[in-house]
Amino acid sequence: MKQQTPRPVLFVVDDDEGVVRAMTDDLRRRFGQDFEIAGETRAADGLAALHELAAAREPVALLIVDDKMPEMPGVNFLAQVPE
């Protein structure tokens, strides 16, 4: 039996819930058949989710990150994302 490869994840992080919802909805409509779509509104939650994905060896194909989040700038967020 062939093992199914997980679909890559498109991941959105923005402190504005409306932005996350709109972006994930748009991404899901366009790319939902080929990718998993996920999003978080808090940097800490986004990092936790990305660490879980890395631990599960699930590939992340794209990160869309707000640069001006209250918890931390987007560049600091990206520096903490697991490889």
N, C-alpha and C positions, 0 to 999 in steps of 0.2 A: 504494500500500500504506500503510495507516494505521500510524503508529508507536505502539507500545505504551508507555503511561505506566507508570513503575515504581510498584509498590505502596509506600505509606508504611510506615515502619519504626516498630515499638514497641521501645524500647531500655531494657534494665535494667542498672544498674551497682550491684554490692554486693560487698563483700569476702568474703562468705560464699558459697562455691560452691553449697552446698545451696539457699540462698535464690534465687540466680540460676537454678539448674536448675528449681526448683519454679515460680518466676514465669514463666519462659519457656515451660515445659511448659503451664501453665495458660493463658497468653496464646495460645499456638499452638493449643490445643484450641478455644478460644472464638473467636479472631479470625484464625486462620491462613489462611483462604481470602481474606481481604481485606487482610491486612497481612503484611509480613516481620517476623519476630521475631528479635531479637539481644540478646546480653548479654555482659558482661565482668565479671571479678572484680577487676580493678585499674583505678584511676582513669586512669592513663597509657594503658592499652590502650583504655579506653572513649573517651578524648579522641581518640586516634589513629584509631579506627574512625569516630567522628563526623566528624572532619576528612576522611576518605576519602569518606564519604557526601556531605558538602557539596561536595567537589571533583567528585564524579560527578553532582551535582545531584539526588540521591535525597532525597526528603522524609522527615523524621522527624516523626511525628505525636505521639509521646509519649515522654518520658524519665521513668523511675522510678529515682531515685538515693538510695542510702543516705546519710544525713546524717553518719554517724560512721565514715567509712572511715579506715584508718591513714595513707594517703598524703595525704589532704586532706578537709576537711569537704565535704559535698555542695553547700553553697552556693558554695564556691570552685570546685568542679567545674563547676557550672552557669554560673558567670561566664566560664568559659573555652570553653564550647561555641560553635562557629561558628554564625552566624545563617543 
